[in-house]
Amino acid sequence: MVEKYLRRDRRWALSLHLNLSEAQIKVWFWSRRFKEETRPKAESTELATERKN
């Protein structure tokens, strides 16, 4: 299961690993949540199926 929200320690670890700032990591997750909330369910299901193939 993918976490919806990151704890600060996990965000810090990701920022070090990806060589990005914590703010960039935070914004990426915020954008992803926003897209999931605004995208129709059928469209997101189709995309998930395409990614598996």
C-alpha positions as CSV (number, residue, x, y, z in Angstrom):
1,M,0.0,0.0,0.0
2,V,1.3,3.5,-0.9
3,E,1.2,6.0,1.9
4,K,-1.0,9.0,1.3
5,Y,1.0,11.2,3.5
6,L,4.8,11.0,4.3
7,R,6.2,11.4,7.7
8,R,9.0,14.0,7.9
9,D,11.7,11.3,8.4
10,R,10.6,9.4,5.3
11,R,10.4,12.7,3.3
12,W,14.0,13.5,4.5
13,A,15.3,10.1,3.5
14,L,13.7,10.4,0.0
15,S,15.1,13.8,-0.5
16,L,18.6,12.6,0.3
17,H,18.2,9.5,-1.9
18,L,16.8,11.5,-4.9
19,N,19.0,14.6,-4.3
20,L,15.9,16.8,-4.1
21,S,14.8,19.2,-1.4
22,E,12.2,18.1,1.2
23,A,9.9,20.8,-0.2
24,Q,10.1,19.2,-3.7
25,I,9.2,15.8,-2.3
26,K,6.3,17.3,-0.4
27,V,5.0,19.1,-3.5
28,W,5.3,16.0,-5.6
29,F,3.1,14.0,-3.1
30,W,0.7,16.9,-2.9
31,S,0.3,17.0,-6.7
32,R,-0.1,13.2,-6.9
33,R,-2.9,13.3,-4.2
34,F,-4.6,16.2,-6.0
35,K,-4.5,14.4,-9.4
36,E,-6.0,11.2,-7.8
37,E,-8.8,13.2,-6.2
38,T,-9.7,15.1,-9.4
39,R,-9.3,12.3,-11.9
40,P,-12.4,10.2,-12.6
41,K,-12.2,6.7,-11.1
42,A,-12.6,5.0,-14.5
43,E,-9.7,6.9,-16.0
44,S,-7.4,6.1,-13.1
45,T,-8.3,2.4,-13.3
46,E,-7.5,2.4,-17.0
47,L,-4.1,4.0,-16.3
48,A,-3.3,1.5,-13.5
49,T,-4.1,-1.4,-15.9
50,E,-1.9,0.1,-18.6
51,R,1.1,0.5,-16.3
52,K,0.9,-3.2,-15.2
53,N,1.2,-4.3,-18.9
